[in-house]
Amino acid sequence: MADNYVARGKEYFLDLQERLCGALERLDGGGRFATDEWESPSGGGCSRVLAGGKVLEKAGVNFSHVSGDHLPASATAAHPQLAECRFEALGVSLVVHPHNPYVPTSHANVRMFVAEQAGQELHWWFGGGYDLTPCYGFTEDCRHWHRTAAAACTPFGETLYPRFKQWCDDYFYLPHRGEPRGVGGLFFDDLKVWGFDTTLGFVKSVGDSFMPAYLPIAERRMGMDYGERERQFQLYRRGRYAEFNLVHDRGTLFGLQSGGRIESILMSLPPLVRWEYDYRPEPGSAEARLTEYFLQARDWLGEEG
């Protein structure tokens, strides 16, 4: 049964990777993804990276499938009884770092785990979601992003979007900065609410909704004029993105603990970034409005957004 579950998840993840890369290449209008298939003692995968495109400064869409005799420590907090189980973990992760500071950075991930011991019950669960990290906020973009996320969840229950939105807000948060990474989206982990078929169906709904959520925003903003001020602010805000991925992200930690490939694990980092000591945006500026308004807890489906 484990092999059947893994095969079904893998079939979807590989197809999703192909479709995501195709959509991003069409958005870029010139760049192409390089394909880097890899193997390690714990498994293997395929890293696909587009660098130096017309619209996308860097984009990566990774598939990985790793296994081991002991579940890594980063995955045992919610499953301590499975610490000594053999496991398989597979999924797709995406990150987009555009050239234009008005086009948001974005991240998406869908993944599944299977853990088992000989003669005992098979355990499986899913995780994933996506979030949006703008440098310059636009209300219509945030509304569209969250409405698309809500629409992906609604067929599976009215309570899922509010629950997974809040989870996203809580997870993609930098406690050492006292601010969220972006304007949120969806995040879920250890998901086994229904049977396997329905749970996989939900994960497919989330994965398939990423491009309808992101592409209209990117297409709306990628032609906007910008200068050195906006570019420098973008590089500064990318520092927050890098800090979260290196200090707090469970996926990064799991990849390191499970013997993943370091180039693929750190694919999510932006190509250029800067830190400025004690930076404070000009009061009343668009840069100040990002943290004062957009990086605050909001109901983007309601009138407040």
PAZAPA-4460 file (N, C-alpha, C; in steps of 0.05 Angstrom, whole numbers, plus 32768, in hexadecimal, padded with zeros to 4 digits):
% residues 305
    n_x    n_y    n_z   ca_x   ca_y   ca_z    c_x    c_y    c_z   seq   type   mol
   8010   7FE8   8000   8000   8000   8000   8011   8019   8000     1      M     A
   8028   8019   800F   8039   8030   8010   8043   8037   7FF4     2      A     A
   804B   8023   7FE5   8055   8028   7FCA   803F   8035   7FB8     3      D     A
   8026   802C   7FBB   8010   8038   7FAC   800C   8055   7FB3     4      N     A
   800C   805B   7FCD   8008   8077   7FD5   801F   8088   7FCB     5      Y     A
   8038   807F   7FCE   804F   808E   7FC5   804D   8093   7FA7     6      V     A
   8047   807E   7F98   8046   8080   7F7B   8031   8095   7F72     7      A     A
   801A   8095   7F7F   8005   80A8   7F78   800D   80C5   7F7E     8      R     A
   801A   80C9   7F96   8024   80E3   7F9C   8039   80EC   7F89     9      G     A
   804C   80DA   7F83   8062   80E1   7F71   8058   80E8   7F55    10      K     A
   8045   80DA   7F4B   803A   80E0   7F31   802F   80FD   7F30    11      E     A
   8021   8104   7F45   8016   8120   7F45   802C   8134   7F48    12      Y     A
   803F   8130   7F5A   8054   8143   7F5F   8065   8148   7F46    13      F     A
   806C   8133   7F38   807C   8137   7F20   806C   8146   7F0A    14      L     A
   8052   8140   7F07   8042   814F   7EF4   803F   816C   7EFC    15      D     A
   803C   8171   7F16   803A   818C   7F1F   8053   819C   7F1A    16      L     A
   806A   818F   7F1F   8084   819C   7F19   8085   81A5   7EFC    17      Q     A
   807D   8193   7EEA   807F   8199   7ECE   806C   81B0   7EC7    18      E     A
   8054   81B0   7ED1   8041   81C5   7ECB   804A   81E0   7ED7    19      R     A
   8055   81E0   7EEF   805E   81F9   7EFB   8075   8205   7EEB    20      L     A
   8088   81F4   7EE2   809E   81FE   7ED2   8094   820A   7EB8    21      C     A
   8081   81FC   7EAB   8077   8206   7E92   8069   8221   7E95    22      G     A
   805A   8224   7EAA   804C   823E   7EAF   805F   8254   7EB4    23      A     A
   8074   824F   7EC4   8087   8264   7ECA   8098   826B   7EB2    24      L     A
   809E   8258   7EA1   80AD   825E   7E88   809B   8270   7E76    25      E     A
   8082   826A   7E74   8070   827B   7E64   806E   8297   7E70    26      R     A
   806D   8299   7E8B   806D   82B4   7E98   8086   82C3   7E91    27      L     A
   809D   82B6   7E92   80B7   82C3   7E8E   80BA   82CC   7E71    28      D     A
   80B1   82BC   7E5F   80B3   82C3   7E43   80CE   82C1   7E37    29      G     A
   80DF   82B0   7E41   80FA   82AE   7E36   810C   829B   7E45    30      G     A
   810A   829B   7E5F   811A   8289   7E70   8111   826C   7E6E    31      G     A
   8124   825A   7E73   811E   823E   7E73   812A   8231   7E8C    32      R     A
   811B   821D   7E97   8125   820F   7EAE   813B   81FB   7EA7    33      F     A
   8151   81FC   7EB5   8165   81E7   7EB3   815D   81D0   7EC5    34      A     A
   8162   81B8   7EBC   815A   81A0   7ECB   8172   8193   7ED7    35      T     A
   8171   818E   7EF1   8188   8182   7EFF   817E   816A   7F10    36      D     A
   8180   8152   7F05   8178   813B   7F13   818E   8132   7F26    37      E     A
   8187   812A   7F3E   819B   8123   7F52   8194   810A   7F61    38      W     A
   81A8   80FE   7F6D   81A5   80E7   7F7F   81B6   80EB   7F97    39      E     A
   81AD   80E0   7FAD   81BD   80E1   7FC6   81B8   80C7   7FD5    40      S     A
   81C7   80C1   7FEA   81C2   80A8   7FF9   81A5   80A6   8003    41      P     A
   8197   80BC   8007   817C   80BB   8011   8167   80BC   7FFC    42      S     A
   816E   80BF   7FE3   815A   80C0   7FCE   8163   80D0   7FB6    43      G     A
   8151   80E0   7FAC   8157   80F0   7F94   8142   8103   7F8D    44      G     A
   8145   8110   7F76   8131   8123   7F6E   8139   8131   7F55    45      G     A
   812B   8146   7F4E   8130   8156   7F37   812C   8174   7F3E    46      C     A
   8142   8183   7F3D   8141   81A0   7F42   8140   81AE   7F27    47      S     A
   812D   81C0   7F24   812A   81CF   7F0B   812C   81ED   7F12    48      R     A
   813F   81FB   7F06   8144   8217   7F0E   8145   8228   7EF4    49      V     A
   8138   823F   7EF6   8139   8253   7EE1   8147   826B   7EED    50      L     A
   815D   8274   7EE0   816D   828A   7EEB   8171   829F   7ED5    51      A     A
   816F   82B8   7EDD   8174   82CE   7ECB   8160   82D1   7EB4    52      G     A
   8147   82CC   7EBA   8132   82CF   7EA5   812A   82EC   7EA1    53      G     A
   8117   82F0   7E90   810D   830B   7E8A   80FD   8316   7EA2    54      K     A
   80EC   8305   7EAD   80DB   830D   7EC4   80E5   8301   7EDE    55      V     A
   80F0   82E9   7EDD   80F8   82DA   7EF5   8116   82DB   7EF8    56      L     A
   811E   82E8   7F0D   813B   82E8   7F13   8145   82CC   7F1B    57      E     A
   8133   82BE   7F29   8139   82A2   7F30   811E   8295   7F37    58      K     A
   811B   827D   7F2D   8104   826D   7F34   810D   8250   7F36    59      A     A
   8103   8241   7F49   810A   8225   7F4C   80F1   8215   7F52    60      G     A
   80F0   81FD   7F46   80DB   81EA   7F4B   80E8   81CF   7F4F    61      V     A
   80E8   81C6   7F68   80F6   81AD   7F6F   80E3   8196   7F75    62      N     A
   80EB   817F   7F6C   80DE   8166   7F75   80F3   8156   7F84    63      F     A
   80EB   814B   7F9B   80FD   8139   7FA9   80EE   8121   7FB5    64      S     A
   80FD   810B   7FB8   80F1   80F3   7FC3   8107   80E5   7FD3    65      H     A
   8105   80E8   7FED   811A   80DD   7FFF   810E   80C9   8012    66      V     A
   811F   80B8   801D   8116   80A4   8030   812C   809F   8045    67      S     A
   8124   8091   805A   8138   808A   806F   812C   8077   8083    68      G     A
   813D   806D   8094   8135   8059   80A8   812A   8066   80C1    69      D     A
   812F   8080   80C4   8125   808E   80DC   811A   80A9   80D3    70      H     A
   8103   80B1   80DC   80F7   80CA   80D6   8109   80E1   80E1    71      L     A
   8110   80F5   80D2   8121   810B   80DC   8114   8119   80F3    72      P     A
   8124   8125   8105   811A   8132   811D   8106   8148   8116    73      A     A
   810A   8156   8100   80F8   816C   80F9   80DC   8163   80F2    74      S     A
   80D8   8149   80ED   80BE   813E   80E6   80B2   812E   80FC    75      A     A
   80C0   812A   8113   80B6   8119   8128   80A6   8128   813E    76      T     A
   80A7   8143   813D   8099   8152   8152   807B   814B   8153    77      A     A
   806F   8148   813B   8053   8141   813A   804E   8123   8139    78      A     A
   8064   8114   8135   8061   80F6   8133   8077   80E8   8143    79      H     A
   8079   80EE   815D   808F   80E2   816D   808E   80C3   816D    80      P     A
   8076   80B8   816A   8074   809A   816A   8080   808E   8151    81      Q     A
   8086   809E   813D   8091   8094   8123   80AE   8099   8120    82      L     A
   80BC   80A2   8135   80D8   80AA   8133   80E9   8094   8128    83      A     A
   80E3   807B   812E   80F4   8065   8125   80E9   8057   810C    84      E     A
   80D6   8063   80FF   80CA   8057   80E7   80DA   805E   80CE    85      C     A
   80D9   804C   80BC   80E3   8052   80A1   80CF   8066   8094    86      R     A
   80DA   8078   8084   80C9   808D   8078   80D0   8092   805B    87      F     A
   80BD   809D   804D   80C2   80A9   8033   80B4   80C4   8033    88      E     A
   80C2   80D7   8027   80B8   80F3   8025   80BC   80FC   8008    89      A     A
   80A7   8108   7FFD   80AA   8112   7FE1   8098   812A   7FDE    90      L     A
   809F   813A   7FCA   808E   8152   7FC5   809C   8165   7FB2    91      G     A
   808E   817B   7FAD   8097   8190   7F9B   8098   81AA   7FAB    92      V     A
   80AD   81BA   7FA6   80AF   81D4   7FB2   80B6   81E8   7F9C    93      S     A
   80AC   8200   7F9F   80B0   8215   7F8B   80B7   822F   7F99    94      L     A
   80C8   823F   7F8C   80CD   825A   7F95   80D1   826C   7F7D    95      V     A
   80C7   8284   7F7E   80C9   8297   7F68   80D4   82B1   7F73    96      V     A
   80EB   82BA   7F67   80F7   82D4   7F6E   80F8   82E5   7F55    97      H     A
   80E4   82F7   7F51   80E3   8307   7F38   80F8   831E   7F38    98      P     A
   80FE   8328   7F20   810F   8340   7F1E   8100   8358   7F29    99      H     A
   80E8   835D   7F20   80D9   8376   7F27   80D1   8375   7F44   100      N     A
   80D8   8389   7F54   80D1   838A   7F70   80B2   838B   7F75   101      P     A
   80A3   8393   7F60   8086   8393   7F64   8079   8378   7F60   102      Y     A
   8088   8365   7F56   807E   8349   7F53   8086   833A   7F6C   103      V     A
   8074   832F   7F7B   807B   8322   7F94   808B   8308   7F90   104      P     A
   809C   8303   7FA4   80A8   82E9   7FA7   8092   82D6   7FB0   105      T     A
   8094   82BD   7FA9   8080   82AA   7FB2   808D   828E   7FB6   106      S     A
   8080   827E   7FC7   8089   8263   7FCD   8071   8251   7FCE   107      H     A
   8075   8238   7FC5   8060   8224   7FC7   806D   8209   7FCD   108      A     A
   805E   81F7   7FDA   8069   81DD   7FE0   8051   81CA   7FE5   109      N     A
   8053   81B2   7FDA   8040   819C   7FE1   8051   8183   7FE5   110      V     A
   804B   8174   7FFA   805C   815D   8001   804C   8147   800F   111      R     A
   8057   812F   800F   804B   8119   801E   8060   8108   802B   112      M     A
   8058   80FC   8042   8069   80EA   8051   805B   80CF   8054   113      F     A
   806B   80BA   8054   8061   80A0   805A   8075   8094   806E   114      V     A
   806B   8089   8084   807C   807D   8098   8070   8062   80A0   115      A     A
   8082   804E   80A4   8078   8033   80AB   808D   8023   80B8   116      E     A
   8084   8010   80C8   8094   7FFB   80D3   8088   7FE0   80CB   117      Q     A
   8099   7FCC   80C8   8090   7FB2   80BF   807A   7FA8   80D1   118      A     A
   8064   7FA0   80C5   804E   7F94   80D4   803D   7FA8   80E3   119      G     A
   8041   7FC2   80DF   8031   7FD6   80ED   8022   7FE7   80DA   120      Q     A
   8010   7FF7   80E4   7FFF   8009   80D4   8010   801C   80C4   121      E     A
   8008   8021   80AB   8015   8034   809A   800B   8050   80A2   122      L     A
   801E   8063   80A4   8017   807F   80AA   801E   8091   8092   123      H     A
   800C   80A2   808B   8012   80B5   8075   8005   80D0   807D   124      W     A
   8011   80E5   8072   8006   8100   8076   8011   8113   8061   125      W     A
   8003   812A   805E   800B   813D   804A   8010   8158   8057   126      F     A
   801E   8169   8048   8023   8185   8051   8026   8197   8039   127      G     A
   8026   81B1   803E   802B   81C3   8027   801E   81DE   802B   128      G     A
   801A   81EC   8014   800F   8206   8014   801E   8219   8003   129      G     A
   8017   8233   8004   8026   8247   7FF6   8022   8262   8003   130      Y     A
   8036   8274   7FFF   8034   828F   800B   8040   82A3   7FF7   131      D     A
   8038   82BC   7FFB   803F   82D2   7FEA   8050   82E7   7FFA   132      L     A
   8066   82EF   7FEE   8078   8302   7FFC   807E   831A   7FEB   133      T     A
   806C   832E   7FEC   8071   8346   7FDC   8085   8359   7FEA   134      P     A
   8092   8369   7FD9   80A1   8380   7FE4   8090   8399   7FE4   135      C     A
   807E   839B   7FD1   806B   83B1   7FCF   804F   83A5   7FCD   136      Y     A
   803F   83AC   7FE0   8025   839F   7FE2   800F   83AC   7FD1   137      G     A
   7FFC   839C   7FC7   7FE5   83A5   7FB8   7FCD   8395   7FC3   138      F     A
   7FB8   83A4   7FCB   7FA1   8397   7FD6   7F94   8383   7FC3   139      T     A
   7F91   838A   7FAA   7F84   8378   7F97   7F94   835E   7F94   140      E     A
   7FAF   8360   7F96   7FBF   8347   7F94   7FBA   8335   7FAB   141      D     A
   7FBA   8341   7FC3   7FB5   8331   7FDB   7F9A   8324   7FDB   142      C     A
   7F86   8333   7FD3   7F6B   8328   7FD1   7F69   8310   7FBE   143      R     A
   7F75   8314   7FA6   7F75   82FF   7F92   7F83   82E6   7F9D   144      H     A
   7F9A   82EA   7FA9   7FAA   82D4   7FB3   7F9A   82C3   7FC7   145      W     A
   7F8E   82D1   7FDA   7F7F   82C3   7FEF   7F64   82B7   7FE5   146      H     A
   7F58   82C5   7FD3   7F3F   82B9   7FC8   7F44   82A0   7FB8   147      R     A
   7F5B   829F   7FAA   7F62   8287   7F9C   7F69   8270   7FAF   148      T     A
   7F77   8277   7FC4   7F7D   8263   7FD9   7F64   8258   7FE6   149      A     A
   7F51   826A   7FEC   7F38   8262   7FF9   7F28   8250   7FE6   150      A     A
   7F28   8256   7FCC   7F19   8246   7FB9   7F24   822A   7FB7   151      A     A
   7F3E   8227   7FBA   7F4B   820D   7FB9   7F43   81FC   7FD1   152      A     A
   7F3D   8209   7FE7   7F36   81FA   8000   7F18   81F4   8002   153      C     A
   7F07   8206   7FF8   7EEB   8205   7FFE   7EDD   81EA   7FF7   154      T     A
   7EE4   81DD   7FE1   7ED6   81C3   7FDB   7EDB   81AE   7FF1   155      P     A
   7EEF   81B2   8002   7EF6   819E   8016   7EED   81A6   8032   156      F     A
   7EE0   81BD   8034   7ED6   81C6   804E   7EDA   81E4   8052   157      G     A
   7EC6   81F1   805D   7EC6   820E   8060   7EDA   8217   8075   158      E     A
   7EE2   8205   8087   7EF4   820D   809D   7F12   820C   8095   159      T     A
   7F18   8200   807E   7F34   81FA   8078   7F44   8214   8072   160      L     A
   7F39   8226   8061   7F48   823E   805A   7F4E   824F   8073   161      Y     A
   7F3A   8255   8084   7F41   8265   809C   7F56   8258   80AD   162      P     A
   7F54   823E   80B0   7F67   822F   80C1   7F83   822F   80B5   163      R     A
   7F85   822A   809A   7F9F   8228   808E   7FAB   8244   8088   164      F     A
   7F9A   8258   8085   7FA4   8273   8083   7FB1   827C   809D   165      K     A
   7FA4   8276   80B3   7FB0   827D   80CD   7FC9   826E   80D2   166      Q     A
   7FCA   8255   80CB   7FE2   8244   80CE   7FF9   8250   80BE   167      W     A
   7FF2   825A   80A6   8007   8267   8095   8011   8280   80A2   168      C     A
   7FFF   8291   80AC   8007   82A9   80BA   801A   82A3   80D1   169      D     A
   8013   828E   80E0   8023   8287   80F7   803E   827B   80F0   170      D     A
   803E   826B   80DA   8056   825D   80D3   806B   826F   80C6   171      Y     A
   8062   827E   80B1   8075   8290   80A3   8078   82AA   80B2   172      F     A
   8082   82A8   80C9   8086   82BF   80DB   80A2   82BF   80E6   173      Y     A
   80AF   82D6   80E6   80CA   82D9   80F0   80C9   82E5   810C   174      L     A
   80CA   82D4   8121   80C8   82DE   813C   80DF   82F2   8143   175      P     A
   80F6   82EE   8138   810C   8300   813F   8109   831B   8132   176      H     A
   80F7   831D   811E   80F1   8337   8112   80D6   8342   811B   177      R     A
   80C5   8330   8126   80AA   8338   812E   8098   833E   8117   178      G     A
   809C   8330   8100   808B   8336   80E9   8088   831C   80D8   179      E     A
   8072   831A   80C9   806F   8303   80B7   8081   8306   809F   180      P     A
   8085   82F0   8091   8095   82F1   8079   8087   82FF   8062   181      R     A
   806D   82FC   8060   805E   8308   804A   8041   830B   8052   182      G     A
   802F   8308   803E   8012   830C   8042   8004   82F1   8045   183      V     A
   8013   82DC   8047   8007   82C2   804E   7FFC   82B3   8036   184      G     A
   7FE9   82A1   803D   7FDE   828F   8029   7FD3   8277   8037   185      G     A
   7FDF   8260   8032   7FD7   8246   803E   7FEF   8238   8049   186      L     A
   7FEB   822A   805F   7FFF   8218   806A   7FF1   8202   8079   187      F     A
   7FF9   81E9   8074   7FEE   81D2   8083   8004   81BD   8085   188      F     A
   8002   81AD   809A   8016   8198   809E   8008   8181   80AD   189      D     A
   8014   816A   80AC   8009   8152   80BA   7FEC   814E   80B3   190      D     A
   7FE5   8152   8099   7FC9   8151   8091   7FC0   8135   808A   191      L     A
   7FAD   812B   8099   7FA1   8111   8094   7F84   8112   809E   192      K     A
   7F75   8126   8094   7F5A   812B   809D   7F47   8117   8092   193      V     A
   7F4B   810F   8079   7F39   80FD   806B   7F48   80E4   8064   194      W     A
   7F3C   80D3   8053   7F4B   80BD   8048   7F60   80C6   8034   195      G     A
   7F71   80B4   802A   7F87   80BB   8019   7F7D   80C9   8000   196      F     A
   7F69   80BF   7FF3   7F60   80CA   7FD9   7F57   80E7   7FDC   197      D     A
   7F47   80ED   7FF1   7F3D   8108   7FF4   7F54   811B   7FFD   198      T     A
   7F66   8111   800E   7F7C   8122   8017   7F8E   8129   7FFF   199      T     A
   7F94   8115   7FEF   7FA4   811A   7FD7   7F95   812E   7FC4   200      L     A
   7F7B   812B   7FC3   7F6B   813D   7FB3   7F6E   815A   7FBC   201      G     A
   7F6D   815D   7FD7   7F71   8178   7FE2   7F8C   8183   7FDB   202      F     A
   7FA1   8173   7FDE   7FBC   817C   7FD8   7FBE   8184   7FBA   203      V     A
   7FB1   8174   7FA9   7FB1   817B   7F8D   7FA3   8196   7F88   204      K     A
   7F8D   819B   7F96   7F7F   81B4   7F93   7F91   81CC   7F9B   205      S     A
   7FA0   81C9   7FB1   7FB2   81DE   7FB9   7FC8   81E1   7FA5   206      V     A
   7FD5   81CC   7F9D   7FEB   81CE   7F8A   7FE3   81D9   7F6F   207      G     A
   7FCB   81D1   7F66   7FC2   81DA   7F4C   7FB9   81F8   7F4D   208      D     A
   7FB3   8202   7F64   7FA9   821E   7F66   7FC0   8232   7F68   209      S     A
   7FD9   8229   7F6A   7FEE   823D   7F6E   7FF1   824F   7F56   210      F     A
   7FF2   8244   7F3E   7FF6   8256   7F27   7FDE   8268   7F22   211      M     A
   7FC6   825F   7F25   7FAF   8272   7F23   7FB1   8288   7F38   212      P     A
   7FBD   8282   7F4F   7FC0   8297   7F64   7FD7   82AB   7F5D   213      A     A
   7FED   82A0   7F52   8005   82B1   7F4F   8006   82BF   7F34   214      Y     A
   8000   82B1   7F1F   8004   82BD   7F04   7FF6   82D8   7EFF   215      L     A
   7FDD   82DB   7F07   7FD0   82F5   7F02   7FDE   830C   7F10   216      P     A
   7FE9   8307   7F28   7FF8   831B   7F37   8011   8322   7F28   217      I     A
   8021   830E   7F21   803A   8313   7F13   8035   8321   7EF9   218      A     A
   8021   8319   7EEA   801C   8326   7ED0   8013   8343   7ED3   219      E     A
   8005   8349   7EE9   7FFC   8364   7EEE   8013   8376   7EF6   220      R     A
   8028   836C   7F02   803D   837D   7F0E   8057   837D   7EFE   221      R     A
   805C   8369   7EED   8076   8366   7EE2   807E   837C   7ECE   222      M     A
   806B   838C   7EC5   8072   83A2   7EB3   8075   83BD   7EC1   223      G     A
   8072   83BE   7EDB   8073   83D7   7EEA   8090   83E1   7EEA   224      M     A
   8092   83FC   7EE7   80AD   8408   7EE8   80B7   8408   7F05   225      D     A
   80D2   8405   7F07   80DE   8406   7F22   80FB   8411   7F1E   226      Y     A
   8106   841A   7F34   8121   8425   7F33   8133   8419   7F49   227      G     A
   8149   8426   7F4E   815C   841B   7F61   8151   841A   7F7D   228      E     A
   8140   842E   7F84   8134   842D   7F9F   8124   8414   7FA3   229      R     A
   8113   840D   7F90   8102   83F5   7F93   8113   83DC   7F92   230      E     A
   8128   83DC   7F82   8139   83C4   7F80   8148   83C0   7F9B   231      R     A
   8152   83D5   7FA6   8160   83D2   7FC0   814D   83C9   7FD6   232      Q     A
   8135   83D3   7FD6   8121   83CA   7FEA   811B   83AC   7FE6   233      F     A
   8118   83A4   7FCD   8114   8388   7FC7   812A   8377   7FD2   234      Q     A
   8143   837E   7FCE   815A   836F   7FD8   815A   836E   7FF7   235      L     A
   8152   8384   8003   8150   8385   8020   813A   8372   802A   236      Y     A
   8123   8373   801D   810D   8361   8026   8113   8344   8021   237      R     A
   8123   833E   800D   812C   8323   8008   813C   8318   8020   238      R     A
   8148   832A   802F   8157   8322   8047   8144   8314   805A   239      G     A
   812B   831E   805D   8118   8311   806F   8111   82F5   8065   240      R     A
   810F   82F2   804B   8109   82D8   803F   811F   82C5   8046   241      Y     A
   8138   82CD   8042   814F   82BC   8047   8151   82B5   8065   242      A     A
   814B   82C8   8076   814D   82C3   8093   8139   82AD   809B   243      E     A
   8121   82AF   8091   810D   829B   8098   8115   827F   808F   244      F     A
   811E   827D   8075   8125   8263   806B   813C   8256   8079   245      N     A
   814F   8266   8082   8167   825C   808F   8164   8257   80AC   246      L     A
   8152   8266   80B9   8150   8265   80D6   8137   8255   80DF   247      V     A
   8121   8257   80D1   8108   824D   80DC   80FA   8238   80CB   248      H     A
   8101   8235   80B2   80F1   8224   80A0   80F6   8206   80A6   249      D     A
   80E0   81F8   80AB   80E2   81DB   80B1   80EA   81CB   8099   250      R     A
   80E2   81D4   8081   80EA   81C6   8069   8108   81C6   8064   251      G     A
   8114   81DD   8069   8132   81DE   8067   813F   81CB   807B   252      T     A
   8135   81CC   8094   8140   81BA   80A8   813C   819D   80A2   253      L     A
   8124   8196   8098   811F   817A   8091   8132   8171   807A   254      F     A
   8136   8182   8066   8148   817B   8050   8164   8176   805A   255      G     A
   816D   8186   806C   8188   8182   8077   818A   8169   8088   256      L     A
   8175   8164   8098   8176   814D   80AA   8171   8132   809B   257      Q     A
   8164   8133   8084   815E   811B   8075   8173   8115   8060   258      S     A
   8189   8124   805F   819E   811F   804C   8198   8129   8030   259      G     A
   8187   813D   802E   8180   8148   8014   8198   8156   8007   260      G     A
   8194   815E   7FEE   81A9   816B   7FDF   81AA   8189   7FE5   261      R     A
   81C0   8193   7FEE   81C2   81AE   7FF8   81BB   81C3   7FE3   262      I     A
   81C3   81BF   7FCA   81BD   81D2   7FB5   819E   81D4   7FB1   263      E     A
   8191   81BD   7FB3   8174   81BE   7FB0   8166   81C9   7FC8   264      S     A
   8170   81C3   7FE0   8164   81CE   7FF8   8165   81EC   7FF9   265      I     A
   817C   81F7   7FF0   8180   8214   7FF1   8178   8222   7FD7   266      L     A
   816B   8214   7FC5   8161   8220   7FAD   814F   8237   7FB2   267      M     A
   8141   8236   7FC9   812D   824A   7FCF   8138   8266   7FD5   268      S     A
   8152   8268   7FDA   815D   8281   7FE1   8160   8294   7FC9   269      L     A
   815C   82AE   7FCD   815E   82C1   7FB6   817A   82C3   7FAC   270      P     A
   817E   82CB   7F93   8199   82CD   7F88   81A9   82E4   7F93   271      P     A
   819B   82FA   7F99   81A8   8312   7FA4   8197   831B   7FBC   272      L     A
   81A5   8325   7FD1   8197   832F   7FE9   81AA   8342   7FF7   273      V     A
   819E   8354   8008   81AF   8365   8017   81A3   836A   8033   274      R     A
   81B4   836F   8046   81AC   8377   8061   81B6   8393   8066   275      W     A
   81A6   83A4   8072   81AE   83BF   8079   81A9   83C3   8096   276      E     A
   81BD   83CD   80A4   81BB   83D0   80C1   81A7   83E5   80C8   277      Y     A
   8194   83DD   80D9   8180   83EF   80E5   8171   83FF   80CF   278      D     A
   816A   83F2   80BA   815B   83FF   80A4   813F   8407   80AE   279      Y     A
   8136   841F   80A7   811B   8428   80AD   8110   8436   8095   280      R     A
   80F9   842D   808A   80EE   8439   8072   80E4   8455   8078   281      P     A
   80E3   8466   8064   80D9   8481   8067   80BC   8480   806F   282      E     A
   80B4   848F   8084   8098   848F   808C   8085   8497   8076   283      P     A
   806F   8489   8073   805C   848F   805E   8063   8484   8043   284      G     A
   8079   8476   8040   8082   846C   8026   8075   8451   8021   285      S     A
   8076   8448   8007   806D   842D   8000   807C   8418   800F   286      A     A
   8095   841D   8014   80A6   840A   8023   809C   8407   803F   287      E     A
   8095   841D   804C   808A   841C   8067   806F   840F   8068   288      A     A
   805F   8413   8053   8044   8408   8053   8044   83E9   8052   289      R     A
   8059   83DE   8048   805B   83C1   8047   8058   83B5   8063   290      L     A
   8068   83BE   8076   8067   83B3   8091   8050   83BF   80A1   291      T     A
   8049   83D8   809C   8034   83E5   80AC   8018   83DB   80A5   292      E     A
   8014   83D2   808C   7FF9   83CA   8083   7FF8   83AD   8079   293      Y     A
   8009   83A7   8065   8006   838D   8058   8010   8376   8069   294      F     A
   8024   837A   8079   802F   8365   808A   8021   8365   80A6   295      L     A
   8008   836A   80A6   7FF7   8369   80BE   7FE2   8354   80B9   296      Q     A
   7FD8   8347   80CE   7FC4   8333   80CC   7FAA   833F   80C0   297      A     A
   7FA1   8334   80AA   7F8A   833F   809D   7F78   8329   8091   298      R     A
   7F5E   8330   8090   7F4B   831E   8082   7F49   8328   8065   299      D     A
   7F5A   831B   8054   7F5B   8325   8038   7F42   831D   8028   300      W     A
   7F31   830C   8033   7F18   8305   8025   7F02   8319   802B   301      L     A
   7F05   8328   8040   7EF1   833B   8049   7EF5   8357   803F   302      G     A
   7EE5   8369   8047   7EE7   8385   803E   7F00   8393   8048   303      E     A
   7F0B   8389   805E   7F23   8396   8069   7F3A   8397   8056   304      E     A
   7F3E   8380   8047   7F54   837E   8035   7F56   8395   8021   305      G     A
***
